[in-house]
């Protein structure tokens, strides 16, 4: 874990979450799926966990992101 964090700047868990959230951004932009569907498609157990993680990483909620784009 220490070597991974040294190389990437993120813990393995944060790195994985970031990859999943990047995929979610693409789905928000390119699909008509609901936030709940996108949350489950990207490996989150609930839409609330997805929303809080998205906001933590990107400083905007998924719904606002989708509306802004």
Backbone as CSV, one residue per row, in Angstrom:
resi,resn,N_x,N_y,N_z,CA_x,CA_y,CA_z,C_x,C_y,C_z
1,UNK,0.818,-1.201,0.000,0.000,0.000,0.000,0.858,1.260,0.000
2,UNK,1.942,1.232,0.763,2.805,2.417,0.825,3.463,2.692,-0.519
3,UNK,3.924,1.631,-1.178,4.561,1.801,-2.487,3.534,2.295,-3.503
4,UNK,2.351,1.731,-3.466,1.285,2.143,-4.381,0.975,3.622,-4.186
5,UNK,0.809,4.037,-2.935,0.486,5.434,-2.647,1.634,6.351,-3.071
6,UNK,2.852,5.904,-2.874,4.007,6.703,-3.274,4.013,6.914,-4.789
7,UNK,3.671,5.871,-5.535,3.694,5.939,-6.997,2.499,6.687,-7.585
8,UNK,1.319,6.530,-6.986,0.106,7.108,-7.565,-0.378,8.359,-6.843
9,UNK,0.064,8.537,-5.601,-0.423,9.655,-4.803,-1.752,9.375,-4.125
10,UNK,-2.265,8.153,-4.303,-3.550,7.776,-3.716,-3.430,6.395,-3.097
11,UNK,-4.282,6.157,-2.091,-4.353,4.808,-1.543,-4.999,3.909,-2.591
12,UNK,-4.796,2.595,-2.492,-5.441,1.698,-3.467,-6.960,1.886,-3.534
13,UNK,-7.598,2.070,-2.387,-9.050,2.263,-2.370,-9.445,3.568,-3.050
14,UNK,-8.756,4.669,-2.739,-9.060,5.946,-3.382,-8.834,5.872,-4.888
15,UNK,-7.805,5.172,-5.303,-7.506,5.015,-6.723,-8.643,4.263,-7.423
16,UNK,-9.098,3.187,-6.817,-10.193,2.402,-7.385,-11.478,3.227,-7.460
17,UNK,-11.784,3.943,-6.404,-12.987,4.780,-6.393,-12.895,5.838,-7.485
18,UNK,-11.712,6.420,-7.642,-11.536,7.444,-8.667,-11.780,6.869,-10.066
19,UNK,-11.295,5.682,-10.339,-11.527,5.032,-11.636,-13.016,4.801,-11.852
20,UNK,-13.696,4.325,-10.819,-15.133,4.083,-10.926,-15.895,5.385,-11.158
21,UNK,-15.463,6.459,-10.508,-16.135,7.746,-10.680,-15.877,8.347,-12.061
22,UNK,-14.711,8.114,-12.611,-14.442,8.577,-13.981,-15.365,7.862,-14.968
23,UNK,-15.582,6.576,-14.740,-16.520,5.832,-15.588,-17.934,6.390,-15.408
24,UNK,-18.283,6.720,-14.181,-19.609,7.283,-13.904,-19.793,8.617,-14.628
25,UNK,-18.756,9.442,-14.673,-18.839,10.712,-15.397,-19.170,10.471,-16.861
26,UNK,-18.524,9.491,-17.453,-18.792,9.166,-18.854,-20.237,8.705,-19.045
27,UNK,-20.714,7.890,-18.113,-22.096,7.419,-18.199,-23.081,8.566,-18.011
28,UNK,-22.773,9.496,-17.120,-23.652,10.648,-16.910,-23.767,11.476,-18.192
29,UNK,-22.673,11.589,-18.905,-22.655,12.399,-20.127,-23.242,11.688,-21.336
30,UNK,-23.099,10.357,-21.383,-23.410,9.629,-22.612,-24.549,8.628,-22.500
31,UNK,-25.318,8.691,-21.439,-26.433,7.749,-21.326,-27.631,8.436,-20.692
32,UNK,-28.745,7.775,-20.787,-29.974,8.279,-20.172,-30.314,7.501,-18.910
33,UNK,-29.335,6.798,-18.363,-29.567,6.007,-17.161,-29.781,6.920,-15.959
34,UNK,-30.513,6.409,-14.994,-30.727,7.159,-13.753,-29.451,7.137,-12.909
35,UNK,-29.394,8.007,-11.925,-28.246,8.040,-11.019,-28.104,6.712,-10.286
36,UNK,-29.206,6.119,-9.920,-29.165,4.829,-9.220,-28.585,3.744,-10.121
37,UNK,-29.004,3.710,-11.368,-28.466,2.727,-12.308,-26.968,2.924,-12.509
38,UNK,-26.549,4.159,-12.655,-25.127,4.456,-12.826,-24.354,4.067,-11.574
39,UNK,-24.913,4.344,-10.417,-24.258,3.967,-9.155,-24.011,2.463,-9.121
40,UNK,-25.022,1.682,-9.422,-24.876,0.222,-9.392,-23.960,-0.275,-10.515
41,UNK,-24.055,0.346,-11.688,-23.202,-0.053,-12.818,-21.720,0.181,-12.543
42,UNK,-21.421,1.138,-11.685,-20.023,1.459,-11.385,-19.568,0.910,-10.041
43,UNK,-20.362,0.013,-9.459,-19.916,-0.724,-8.280,-20.248,-0.139,-6.931
44,UNK,-21.099,0.878,-6.891,-21.501,1.437,-5.600,-22.732,0.690,-5.094
45,UNK,-22.831,0.534,-3.785,-23.939,-0.213,-3.198,-25.207,0.604,-3.042
46,UNK,-25.080,1.921,-3.118,-26.250,2.779,-2.996,-26.007,4.078,-3.751
47,UNK,-27.096,4.724,-4.114,-26.958,6.006,-4.808,-26.434,7.086,-3.868
48,UNK,-26.728,6.959,-2.573,-26.223,7.969,-1.627,-24.704,7.874,-1.472
49,UNK,-24.174,6.658,-1.429,-22.718,6.497,-1.361,-22.067,7.008,-2.646
50,UNK,-22.691,6.722,-3.778,-22.205,7.219,-5.059,-22.180,8.745,-5.063
51,UNK,-23.268,9.358,-4.646,-23.360,10.819,-4.649,-22.325,11.452,-3.734
52,UNK,-22.171,10.914,-2.536,-21.200,11.497,-1.604,-19.767,11.307,-2.106
53,UNK,-19.464,10.171,-2.695,-18.122,9.945,-3.251,-17.866,10.851,-4.441
54,UNK,-18.846,10.998,-5.310,-18.718,11.860,-6.486,-18.447,13.300,-6.045
55,UNK,-19.221,13.759,-5.071,-19.053,15.129,-4.577,-17.697,15.321,-3.904
56,UNK,-17.229,14.319,-3.187,-15.930,14.397,-2.514,-14.799,14.565,-3.531
57,UNK,-14.847,13.805,-4.623,-13.776,13.831,-5.614,-13.882,15.000,-6.587
58,UNK,-15.107,15.371,-6.997,-15.276,16.359,-8.057,-15.883,17.679,-7.586
59,UNK,-16.216,17.781,-6.309,-16.752,19.014,-5.713,-18.080,19.467,-6.327
60,UNK,-18.812,18.511,-6.881,-20.131,18.781,-7.451,-20.933,17.482,-7.385
61,UNK,-22.234,17.588,-7.201,-23.050,16.372,-7.165,-23.215,15.828,-8.580
62,UNK,-23.490,14.536,-8.700,-23.679,13.963,-10.035,-24.836,14.608,-10.805
63,UNK,-25.919,14.911,-10.120,-27.064,15.518,-10.814,-26.725,16.916,-11.323
64,UNK,-26.004,17.694,-10.546,-25.585,19.024,-11.018,-24.580,18.912,-12.158
65,UNK,-23.703,17.930,-12.063,-22.745,17.696,-13.142,-23.468,17.398,-14.430
66,UNK,-24.470,16.522,-14.372,-25.212,16.137,-15.569,-25.961,17.341,-16.144
67,UNK,-26.572,18.141,-15.284,-27.300,19.325,-15.762,-26.354,20.353,-16.378
68,UNK,-25.172,20.497,-15.785,-24.211,21.491,-16.287,-23.641,21.097,-17.645
69,UNK,-23.610,19.806,-17.920,-23.045,19.349,-19.190,-24.137,19.232,-20.206
